[in-house]
Amino acid sequence: NEQLNITAISGATANDTILFRSQNGDSTSVILTYSAGSANNYTVLLDGAAHISFQEITIQATNSSYGRAIELKNAADSNYFINNEIIGISAASSSTNVAVIYSGTTLDQNNTFKYNVIKNGSYGIYYYGQDASNLASGIVISNNSISGVYYQSIRLYYIDAPKVNYNVIDGTVGANASCAIYLNTCDNATE
């Protein structure tokens, strides 16, 4: 039961990354869980952090009103989430407060989400660039299993050439405007 806030780490580079991984390769053997509040709505926050990898871990949010499992902000760059279980709360809302993975308007770039199991929330992945003149680039969302999402399983806005492929989305559970993938102002070589 812990909340992680990781800021920029001196010396972390593409060649010298920081890895958090379960020792036995089983995501259910390492479970980070937290019941956040409005001022700290995350279980794991990458706040300007770069070259961080989470692999084979469960990251879970449990507060019914503030349920972000992962948040990226302040130019969190070149981070990887691979083979994790990322779990939000069961939601009947389109509020971003209960998005399982959230990146707001701070130009978080070159982040990869692959081979994860993403469950519940209002959004499975809610990811925004800064604006139409400042698109986030290098976003890869691939080979994930996304289920139980109430509103939109993947929502991308202001992204340059996003790669969203080979995901299995087990429907959204809400009504009205619910959809599996929503892209807006995603320009150039979108996959």
N, C-alpha and C positions, 0 to 999 in steps of 0.2 A: 504494500500500500504506500505508494510514493509518487511524488510529482517531480519530473525532471525539467529543468530550465537550463538549456545549454546555449551559451553565447559563443562568440568567435574564440577559437583556441589557437594561440600562437604556435606556428610550426606545422599545423595541419595543411597538407597540400594534396594534390592528385596522387603523388607518389608516397605520401605519408598520411594515410587516412586513419581515422579512429573508428574502431569496430566494436559494437555491442552485439554479442551473439550468445545464445545458449550453448553451454559446453557440450551437451549431448546431441545438438541439432534438432531438438524437439521443442517447438514453440510453446507447448503446454507446460513445460517444466520451468519456464521463467515467465511470470505474469506480473506486469506493471499495471496497477489499477489505482484510480484516484477519483474521488468525488469532488469535482471542482466547484468553484463559485463564480460569480460574475466578473470579478476582478482578475481571476487567474483560470480562465476556462481552457484547460488542457491537462492531459496526463503527461505528454512529452511536448515540449516547446523547443524548437530550434530558432533562436533569436539572433539572427546574423551569423549563425554557425555554418561552417562549410566543411565538406569532406568528412561527413559523419555517416556511418552505415549502421542500420539496425537490421539484424538477420535472425530468423528463427526464434522470435520472441512474441509473446502476446502483449499487446498494448490496449488497455481497456479504460473507457470512461464510464462512470456509474451515476453521476448526478442527473436527475430527470429533467432539469431545466438548463443545465450547462454541461453538455456532454461531448466536447471535442476530445478525441483520443490523441490526435496529433495536430499541432499548429506550426506553421512556418511563417516567419515574419522578418522584416528588416534585412532584406537581401540574403536570406538563407540560400546558399548556393552549393550545387554539386553534392547533394546528399542522396543516399540510397536507402530504400526500404524494400527488403527482399525476403520472401518466404516467411512473413509474419502473419499473425492473426491480429487484426485491428478492429476492435469492437466498440461500437457506440451503444446508446440506449435505444430501445424501441420507442419510436417517436410518431406522433400524429400531428406533425407540424412541418412547415417549410422554413422555419427559423434556422439561420446559420449558427445559432448557439448550440445546436445539436448535430452539426455536420461532423462526421467521423474524422475526416481529414480536411483541414482548412488552411487556405492561404489567402489572405486579403489582398490589399492593393499596394504591396510594398516591393514588387518586382523580385520575387523569389525565383531563381532561374536554375536550369540544368539539374532538376531534381527528378529522380526515377522511383517509380512504384511498380515492382514486378513480383509476380508469383505470390501475392498476398491474398489472404481471405479477409474480406472487408464486410462487416455485418452491421445492419441497423442504421439508425440516424435519420435525419431529414435529408441529408445528402451523404452519399458514400465518399465522394471527393468533390470539394468545392474549391476551385482554384482560379484566382483572378490575377491578371497582370496589373500594371499601374493604370494605363488608359490607352486610347487608340493610337497615341504617338509613342508609347512606351510599352511594347508587348513583351511579356515574359517569354523566353525561349528555352529550348532544351528540355521540355517537359515530356516525360515518357511514362505512360500508363499502360502496362502490357501484361497479359497473361494472369490477370487477377480474377478472383471469384468474388462477385459482389452480390449480396442478397439482403432482403429484409429492409431495404431503404424505402422510406415513406414517399419522398418527393422526386428527387432526381439522383440517379446512381452516380453519374459523372456530370459535373457542370464546369465548363471552361469558358472563360471570358478574357479577352485581350491577351491571347497567346499566339506566339509566332511559331508556325510549323509544329503543332503538337503531334505526338505519336500516341494514338489511342488504338491499340490493336490486340486481338486475340484474348480479350476479356470475356468471361462468362458472366452475364448479368441475369439474375433470377428475378426479373420483374421488379417493378416498384409497387408498393402496397397501397399507396394513397390514391386519391381521386383528383379530378380536374388537372390540368397541366403537368401531371406526373409523366416522367419519361426516363428512359434508360440513359441516353446521352444527349446533353444540351450543349451546343457550341455557339458562341456569339463573338464576333470579331476575332475569329481564329483565322489568321491570314497565312498565305503562302503555302508551303508544301505540307498541308495537313494530311495525316494518314489516319 
